[in-house]
Amino acid sequence: MGQPINVHTKVDSFDFESIGARKMISGDRVVGDKNDLMRMLLSFANLREKERVLFISQMNEFLLASPTLRRRIIEKWRDVADGIEEGAV
């Protein structure tokens, strides 16, 4: 396993490679990089308080879920995201 993440670590000196963030790989495809991670963190930082609470709640549910339940949660998130992209929500 990689090194524990210190919340006080400066972003510019953080070793993203230690957590696999330089190129995050799923199977045989690259799914993200350091820039994607920074964009996600900035998106989170720009959420309103109620949105942050919802995000953290959903993330905790995901992190504590079994692999089977995680797949269902991901499926649910994709359905919601697809609905947003199509203008349904």
PyMOL commands that set and color helices and strands:
alter all, ss='L'
color gray80, all
select helices_A, chain A and resi 11-13+16-19+34-45+49-64+67-85
alter helices_A, ss='H'
color red, helices_A
select strands_A, chain A and resi 23-26+29-33
alter strands_A, ss='S'
color yellow, strands_A
deselect
rebuild
show_as cartoon
